[in-house]
Amino acid sequence: MARLTLILVLVLGLSAATARADEITEQIDRGLERYRNGEIAAAIDELTFALGQLKQLQAERLVGMLPPAPAGWSAEPETESAGLPSFLGGGITAGTRYHETAGPGEMHLSVVAGSPLIAGLAPLLTSGLVPQGSGNRLLLINGQKALLTSSASDKAELQMVVDGTIMVQVTASGSAKAADLAQSLAKALDLAKLRSVMH
């Protein structure tokens, strides 16, 4: 019975992914048809919509790569994650919220990828010129340079740039171990899988 359930889940998941891919293919075809008919403005509209669909699909896959909830916590994926507005440089964003099941602790992990703004932020983290003190600490997380900021005894924020193109941000609050929690969640991120979604 359990095996049958697993097979059904896999089949339904593949069917949903195939259906989404078919929708995107149809949208691209509509754009190409408009282009062939000389309707340039309409073609741009159709293909821009297709680009938004692709970013949504990429964001959904990105959410699936984020760490599961640690023991004693629950996870709430942000299913509305999608493309960033153009004035923020474009790209995609995805995230998951984590809630402590028997306490007030909360964590949030977000990933932004494909935005040119990340390239401007990366040198700040990798140069080591971040002001020390005031709760700032430079760390290495899975070989990547990161900045951990503890603004209070029960709050912490960690920022990390992966390969100069992917921004990871982790916040933790409601726990005296907020800084440790933020680091542990960042370390649980599978960077190889994260890279695979973005290539």
N, C-alpha and C positions, 0 to 999 in steps of 0.2 A: 504493500500500500504506500509506504514511504517512498519507494522507488518510483512508483507511478506518479505520485505527487510531484516529485522532483522533475520527472520527464515533462509533465504538463507545464510546470513553471518555466522550464527551459524553452519549450515550444512556443508558449505565449510570449515570452520575452523576445525570441527571435522574430516572431510574427509582428510584434509591435515595432521592432527596429526596422524590419523590411517595409512595413507600411509607411513609416516615417520617411525612409529612403525613397520609396516610390512617390510620395507626395513632393519631395524636394525635386526629384527628377522631372515630374510633371511641371512643376513651377519653372524650372530652368528651361524646359522645352517651350513653355509659353513665352518666355523671354526671347528665346532664339527665333521663334516664329514671328514675334513682333519685329525683331531686328531684320529678318529676311523681308518683311513687308515694308521696310523703311520707316517704321514707327519707332524712332530712336528713343524719344522720351518715355513711351510706354514700355519699351524694352528695358530701359534703366529701372523703371519702377518694379517690373516683374523680377528682374535679376537681383535688385536690392532686397526684395522680399525673400528671395531664395537664400541670399546671404544671411539674412536674419534667422531663417530656419536652420541653416547649417551651424550658426553660432549657438543656437538653442540646443541642437543635438550635441554639439561639442561640450556645452556646459553640463548637460545631463550626464554625459559620460564622465566628465570631470568630477561631478558629485559622487559618482559611483566609485571613484578612486580614493576618496577621502577616508581617513581611519574610522573603524567602527568604534562604538562607545567602549570606553574602558570598563573594567569590572566595577559595578556599583553605580554606573551611569547609564543614561539613555541618550539616544541620538535622534535628532530631528533634521533630516536633510532639507535644504532650502530649494524646493522644487521649482521656484520661479526664477532661479538664477539664469542669466542670459547675457546678451551683449551689452557692453557699456555704451553710453551715448557718445556721439562723435566728438563733442567738446571735451571729453575726457580721454580722447585718443583712441576710442574703439576698444577692441579686445573683448574678452569674456570674463565673467565672474561666476564663482560657485562657492557654496559654503554649507556648513553643517553646524547646528547648535547642539550642545551637550548639557544635560541636566543631571545633577546628582540626585539619585533616587531617594536617599534618606538624609538629605541635607540641603542647604541653600546654595551650594556651589553651582556655578554656571561657566561654561566655556563656549567659545565660538571660533571656528577655524574657517577662514576665507582664503580663496585663491583667485588672483587676477592674472590673466595671461594674455599675451598678444597686444599689450598696450605700450606705445612708445614712451609713455610717462615713466614706465618702470626703468628704462635705460637711464633716465635722469636721476632716479633715486638710488640705483645700484651703487654708484661710486661712493655715495655717502656712507653706505654700510660696509663696503669692502675696503675703504681707505683707512679705516681706523681713526678718522678725525671726529667721530661723534663725541661731544662733550662728556667727559667722565663725571662720576658723581651724580647726585640727584636721582639715584636709582637706576642709572644706565649701566649696562654690562654688555660687552662684546663677547659673543660665544661662537663656537663651531657646532652646527647641528647637521649630522650626517655629511660632514665635509663641506657644508655651506656656511658662509658667514652670516651671523644673525645679531640683532640688537634686542636685548631684553630690558624692559623698563618696568620697574616696580614703583607705582605711584602711591601705594598705600600697603599696609600689611596684608590686606586681603584682596589686592588687585594687581594684575600684571599683564603686560602686553609684549608679545614677541613678534618681530618683523624679520623676514628672511627673503632674500632674492636668490632664486635658483637659476643658474646659467645666464643671469643677466636679463631674462625674459619672463620669468614667472615670479610673482610676488605672493608670499605666504604671510598671513597675519593671524596670530592666535591671541585671544584675550581670555583671561580667567579671572573670576571674581567669586566672592562669598566663601573663601577658604583661606586659612592662614598659610596654606601651601600653594597659593596661587602661582607663584613663580615656578615651582617645581612642576605643577600641573601643566602650565603652558609649554615648558620644555619637553615634557613627556609626550604631549600630544603632537608637537612638531616633529619629534623623533619617530613617532609612529607613522608619519607620512611616507608612503612608498614613492620615492623620487623617480624610480625607473618607470613605474606605471604612470606617474604624472607626466613625464616626458613623452611617453608613448601616445598619450591623448593629444599632445600639442604638435605632433609631427605626422 
